[in-house]
Amino acid sequence: METTANANVDYRALVLDDRINGRVYYDPAIFRDEIDRIWHREWIYVAHESEVPEPGDYVMRQVGMQPVIVSRDEDGQVHLLLNRCMHRGNTVCQSERGNAHAFRCAYHGWTYNNRGDLVGVPYAAGYGTAFNKREYALARVPRMAAYRGLIFASLSAEGPTLMDRLGASARLIDQFVDLSPAGEIVVRSGVLKHSYRGNWKMALENSVDGYHPNILHHAAMAMMTRGKNSMETIFGEGSEALTRDLGNGAAQLDLNPVNVRNGGRVVPPGWSKGAYDEYRAAMERHYGAARGQRIIAEGPPHFCIAPNIIFILNQLRVIQPVSAEETVISYYPTLLKDAPAELNNRRLSETYLIHGPAGRVAPDDFEAYERNQAGFQARVNEWLVLRRGLHRENREADGALTGHETDETTQRAIWRYYREAMTREG
């Protein structure tokens, strides 16, 4: 896919190592460039294989601004099809999820099977004897690949493989999925969606920002810790947690030390000893005693992979841009295959407790995003500061940059990726 950056935008001048210009959040021309050079070129998370478990199952999603259908055919193969009739461009699927062995365009009745083949054309004789249905199958996303059940798509026919793109973040996906005694997560518990009047990049940055929780979410933190743990030792200067730049736009809040100290964080506090014992025994059977106990103690990872997927606690959080100043966030609760029902029920309820319309955390974040977007109307001095912790970063043996949990190492990681993607040739 050939793309050309907007000649009027110098991204190297807008995105510096320690600051960024507010224009990147509101300029419609920059937004169009982002769709072209990131969302329609990079690997984008689309769906989880467990969302289409049976033949005929499908879900409707987007890759950037392009509508797609993720479908499973009668042979069990998963397909990623552009949701656009090859006749006059009508969408052929309207429901977010379902089971169908064919997709029919309501405009002129062209019908496609769940592999995308054109199988029916009303009054086909009108096209003459040379008309060949095989030439009019639904277009396919050029590249599709999966890792641990997570399906990614790229609208570019060329580029790095998915594994090259994931890099160091693949081990964190392993950590997330390996919380299951079967080594599989299940994503079939519905979705919670929020929209906000703000730029998509704020949700990505915020997801791995360890500086704000004790301030923006002070009331929620006090309620959730119930006085048993100091908030300063979880999100604060007294925490052992780290920020980490994993490369390729992946960034982590490494809470492993905090989780180990506090006895793990697979689900919210309060689940029964019987359920815990059952879970621990299942983990030890599958992974062995030492590894099973270590997985439980470290708990879920907290990280993002630019541009659109975030792993926090029990959920997959997916970013969908709408415009420079509008974004939709989808929260997909994940269940752990072969885990006790009590554990999974509490994982499910946690999504709504924390991120529902009256949740303890999400409403704070959305209010912050919208206040940010309003603040960008003040344009006398548009530079935003990203210097926190720059003087105390460390480089690990594998090359990853780390900082203290409250440092902006993760935000700088995201913006380095952004600058590279927006200035890449070809």
N, C-alpha and C positions, 0 to 999 in steps of 0.2 A: 504494500500500500504506500504510494508516494504521498508525502506530505510536505508542506512548506510552511515554516514558521512565519508569523506576521512580521513583515519587514520593518514595521514601525515600532516593534517592541524589542528592547534589548534586555533579555532576561538576566544576563550576567550583571547588568547594572541595577536591576530591581531586587535580586536575591544575592546578598553578600554573605560572608561566613558568619557574621555576628548580628545581622539585622536584615530585615526585608521591608520592601515598600508596600504600603497598604493598597496600592493600585491592584495588586495581584488578587485581591478579594472582591473587587467590585467591577472591574472593567469588562464589559461584554466581549470585546475583541480578544482579551486574554482568555476568557472562558471558552470561546470558540477554538482558540489554539489548543487549550487543554484537552478538549474533546478529541481534536484531531490527533494530537501528538502523544497523549497518554491513554485516554479511554478507548480510542479506536486503534491502538497500536500495541499496548502492553498486555500482559496476562491479567485478566479480570476474573475475580471469583464470580461464579454464576449460581451454582446450586450444589446440593449434596446428593450423592447417589441414593441414599435412603429415602429421599423425597419422591422418587419414582421407582418403587420396589417391584411393581408388577407390570406385566405386559399391558400396554395401553396407557399407563400412567404418564402424566405430563405436568409440568409447571411452566408458567409464563414469566419470563424475566427480561432484563435489559442488559445489553453490553454497551456501555456509554449511553448514547441516545437511540440505539438500534434495538427494536423489540425482537426477542428470540423465544423459541419454544424448546424446552428440554424434554425429550420424549423417549420412552423405552418401547421398542418394538416387540413383536411376538417371539423373536429369537433371543430376547433379553439384552439386545444391544441398545446403548444410549446414543441418541442423536441430538445435535444442536443445530436447529433450523432457524433461518430468518423468518419472522412472522410477517410475511409479505407475499401476497398472491402474485404469481408471475404474469398474470394477465393485466390487471390495472392497478395493482399495488395495495389492494385492500388487505387489512389484517385478517388472517384466517382463523385465529384463536382469540377468544374474548375473555375466557375465564382464567383466573390466576392458577387454578390447579384442577385436575380431574382425571378421568379415564376415558380415552377415545381412541378408536382405531382409525379414524379419519378426521381431517380438518376441512371444512367446507366454507368457501368464500360466499358470504351472503349476497354479494353484489351480482355476480353472474353465475354462481354455482360451481366454479372450478373446485374440484375435490382432490385432496392429497391424503395418502396414507401416513401412518405415523413414522415412516422412514423418510417422508418428504416427496415420494414419487407422485406424479400427477396421474390419477386413476380415473377421473371422470370429468368430461367437458360437455355441457349441454349443447345440443345441436352442433356436434363436432363437424358434420359434413360441410358446414359453412366455411371451414378453414381449408378445404380442399384435401386431396389425397396425399399431398406431401407433408401434411401436418403430423409431427411425431411427438407424442406425449413425453417421451423420454427426454426431450430437449427442454422441457419446461418444469422440471422438478423444483421444489422449493430450494432456494439458495442455502448453502451450508456455511456456518462460521468456518473460516479457513483453517483454524487450528483449535483443537480441543485436547485437553490432557487432564488427568486426575491424580491426586495424591491423597492417600488415606481416606478415600471417599469424597474428597473435595474436588469439584469440577471447575476447571478454569478454562477460559476462552480467550483467543486473540483474533482480532479482525485483520491482523497482518499475517500474510502467508510466510513471511520470513522473520527471523529473529532468534534470540536465545531460547533454549528449551525451557519448559516449566521448571525442571529441577535446577537448571542454571539460575533461573530467576528467583526461585525460593532460597537457594543458598543455605545460609545458617538458620533461617527461619523454619526449615523443614524439621529440625530437631524439636522445635517448640510445638509444631503441629503434632509430632509424635507424643510429646508430653501431654498435650490436651486430649488426644484420642486414647492414650494408654491408661487414662483413669478408668476406662472400662475394663472389667474382668475378662471381656472377650476381645479387647483391642479394637472395638468399633463403637462409634457414636450413632445415635438415631435422631434424625431431624424431621420429625413428623408431628410436632406438637403445636403447629400453627405459627403465626408470626404477629408480632406487635409492631406497629408502624407509627412513626412520628414524622411530621414535617416541621421545618423551621425556616424563618426568613433570614437566611444567612448562607455564606459560602460553604461549599463541601469540605474544603481543606481544614476548616476549624474543627470539625468533628474528628478528623484524622489526628491532628495535633493534640487535641484534648484527651484522646483515648490513652495516650502514653505520657501525660503530664502529671508528674508526682508532686508538683508545687502547689496545686490548687485544692486538693481534697479537704485538707484541714481548714481551709478558709471558705471556699464556696460551699462545701458540703458539711460545714461544722456541725449542724444539728443532726444530720444523718449519721455522721461518724460517732457522735456522742451516744446516739440511740443504739447503733449497731454494736458498739464495744461494751455498752452497759457498765462502764466503769471498770471492767476487768482488765483491759489493756489500755495503756497510755496511747492516745492518738499520736503523740510525738514519736513513738517507737514504731508506728505503722506508716504514717505519712508525715514526715517531719525531719528536722535536723538530727534527731536521735535515732533514726531508722538505719538498719544495716542494708536496706534495699538499694539497688543500683538502677541507673538508666543505662541502656546499651544500644549502640548503633550496630545493627546486624548487617548493614550493607543493603544495596538495592532497594532502599526505601522501607526496609523492615526495621522496626524499633521496638524495644522491650523495656517495660518496668520489671526488673528482676526482683520479685517478691519472695523467691525461694527461701532466703534466710529468715524472713519474717514468718512465713508459713511453717517452716520447720520448728522455729522457736515456739510457735503457738499451737503446734500439734496438727498441722494440715488445714486445708481449706477447700475440701471437695464440695461441701454443701454448707449452708448457714449453720451456726451453732444450734444445738438442741435436738438433734436426731438421736434415736434411742440406742442404748448400748447393744441391744440385740441386733439391730440393723447394722451397726458398725462392725460387730463381730462377724456377722454374715458376710459383709463386704470385704473385710480384711482377709477372711479365709478364702474367698473366691479369688482375690487378687494374688494371694500367695500360691494358690493352686496353679494359676495361669502363668505367673512371672517368676515364681520362686520366692522364698520368704524374704530375703534381703531386698531384692528389687521391688517386690510388691509393697513392702513397708516404706521404702524410699519414695515410691511414686505417691503414696498416700500422704506422706509427710510434706513433700514439696507442693502438692496440690496443683491447681491449674495454672498455666502460664498466663501472662498479661502482656499482649503484644499486638502490633498491627503490621499488615503488609500493604504498602501503598499500591494502588490508590483506594481500595474499597473494602477490605475485610479486616475486622478487629476481633480478637479473641480475648474475652474478659469473663472471669468466673465461669459460668456454665453456658455461655452464649456465643453464637456467631453474630456479630453486628455488621451489617452491610450498608455501605454508603451509596446513594444514588443521586447524582447531581440533576437538577432540573433547569437551573439557570445560574447566572453568577451570584444571585441573591436568593436562591431557594434550593433546599435540599430535603431529601427523604431518607430517614434512617429506619432500617428494618432489623428487629431483634428476633433471632431464631433460637429458642431454647433448645439445648441438646440434652438428650437422655443417654445414659451409659448402658449399653447392651449387657444383659446378664447381671446388672446390679440390683440390689433389693428395691422393691417398689417404693418403700418409704424414702429412700435416698432420692430416687428420680422424681417423686412427687414434690419433694422439697426443692429440688433444682428447678422444677417447673414454676413453682410458686415464687421463687426468688426473682424471676424475670419481672413479674408484675409488681412485686413488692418494691423493687428498686427502680424499675423503668416504666411502670404504668403511668397513666395520666396523673395520678396522685402519688406517684412513687417518691421514694426518699432521695433519689439522686438525679434522674434524667431531667425533671423540670428545671432544676438549677442550671444544668448545662445548657439547655435550650434558651433559657433567659439570658445566659452569658453570651451565647452566639449572637442573639439578636441585638443585644446592647453593643457588641463589637461592630456589627454591621452598621448600626446607627452611628457609632463613633467614626466610622470611615468617611462620613460626610464632612468631617472637619479635615481640611486638606492643606492647611498652611505648612505643616511639617508632617509628612506621611510615614516616617520611618518607625518601625516597630523593633524593639530591642530583644535580641536572643543571646545575650552574653552570659546568662547565669551559669556558673560552673565552668566556663571556658578555660579558666586558669588552672583548674584542678582535674582535668580529664586524664585518664590513664589508657594506655593501649595494652590489651591482653595478648597472650601468646599467639592467638589465632588472628590477630590484627584488629579485633573489634575495639571500638572506643567505648569507654565506660565513664560514668560520672556518678555523683550522688543522686539519690532518688529524686531530690527536689531540683536537680540541674536540668538545663534545657538541651542536654545531649541528644535526646530523642527528637526534639523539634528541629535541631540542626541537621540531624540525619534525614528527616523527611524533606527538608528544603534543599539539601545537597542532591538528593535523588531528583527532585522537581527541576532544579536548574539543569541537571544533566539531560533529563528527558526532553525538556523544552528547547534545548540547544543542539540536540543530536542531529547529525546530518542524515539525509536520506529519507 
